[in-house]
């Protein structure tokens, strides 16, 4: 279940990143989050019931609960119109555990250590956005999910399912390079969008009062959904 669930999570993170970038409406992404979140909670529970107290089974299934509950929380929160702070603080809990997993995996599996670190950054960004209200991180978060969601999840799952996973140090360096490149590119794209937005704001401020009024009215009728509004 772990690798199959990971295969689907890449799509969820991609879509959620597009939500933050105001490309996909939140309610349009909610059902995908609920579907994948439910699968990542129900199926591991069945596996645990069948596997009893086998430590190997426990270690292979418990991470699914962390991420599955995240997607369920987010998807249901959209439909129930919940405040986002609870989701944000839960994300901080997930981020801490995932960071511990990243540190613990460095010696045995450097590639997965980088994957865990990538997810720790993602969930830390959720915490900053939802619990702390750091809206200035929205564009960076959106691009980070779009650029690294599929590589860190779907690509990882495919390599594991096909038996092509490597635990060599060089593979860890490649994964780290992808993470750094994705982070830099996310920052660059977010910065570029912020500059363009600043230019638009300056142009609106310099326009005649009549034009500014019309623009304000038009914007009010096309208000975009807030990013990751749970």
Beta strands, then each sheet from edge to edge (+ up, - down):
end
